[in-house]
Amino acid sequence: MNDEKTKAMGTLNTILRYAKVFAVNTLRRVLILGRLTLVCWQQQRLRCAQRRLGKAVLAALEQGEVNPMLTEGVKDALDKAKAVQAKKDRQYQAVAAIRERIRAA
């Protein structure tokens, strides 16, 4: 009788452990989905920043600049584009870390 109870408790503990892992990994997948949504939004911001950069370079060339990358407007647009790209890269790194935790579980 005691052996059956121990076996049943072991089985119940195993089921509960797998249920906990499933629930935690589901929450992690929801986090990944949220972060990938942020990446899409940041990709749109990056495209907009790159458009502004292109317009600034074209405007500097039309003004007769020899090296348009040295003008203040182009430098600002380039810095903004780099900042958006860095944020996007951090999101991808966070997603990779979450995926690694899922694999380890």
Order of alpha helices (4+ residues) and beta strands (2+ residues): alpha-alpha
